[in-house]
Amino acid sequence: MNKDVIQGKWTQLKGQIQARWGDLTDDVFDVSEGNSRYLAGKLQERYGWDRERAEREVEDFSRSLH
């Protein structure tokens, strides 16, 4: 699933993303609006992951939606 699809289905995906990464706040979801780079940055910040892991997590989540 590419970034455009994530942005287009953001409202539907928000619940799934919150279930997977429960430490992220509603504010993060409201601001990111499907922006995968922003989401990866917030995962990095919240969980203390390096950039590669945060991006990999977002990519893995995106692939799981197929």
N, C-alpha and C positions, 0 to 999 in steps of 0.2 A: 504494500500500500504506500503510495507516495505522499509527499507532504500536502499536496492539494486535496487529496481524499481525506486525510486526517483533518484538515481545516474545514472541509465541507461537512464532515460528520462529527464535528467537535462536540455538539450538544449530546449526541447519542453516546459518544465514547467517554465523555467526562466521568460517568459513573464507574466504568471499567478501570479507568486510569486511577481514580481515587481508591478503588478497591486494591489495586496493585501497589500503589505508593501512598499509603494512608497518612504519612507525615506531611504531605503537601497540603497547603491550605486552600480554601475556596478562592482566596485572592490570587493565588498563583494560577489557578485555572481560568479565572476571569481575565487576567492580563494576557496569558499566553495564547488563548483563543486558537489552539491548534498549532502554534509555532513550535516545531520539534526542537529547534536549537535553544529556544528559551526554556522549554521544558527540561531539556538535558542540563542546561545551566542550573536550574533550580534543583534538580536531582543531585547534581554535583555539590551544590551548596548545602543542601539539607542532609544528605547522607555521607558527605565527606569523600565521595568517590572522585577518582581522577576523571578528566574529560573523556577519555576513551571509554571507560566503563559506563559513564552516564549516557553517552551517545549509543553505545551498544545496547543498553537497556531499552532505550527508546526504539531502536531498530528492531530488537527482539519482540517488543510489544507490537510494533507495526506489523511484523511478519505473522504474529499469532492471530491477527484479525482476518486473515485470508480464509 
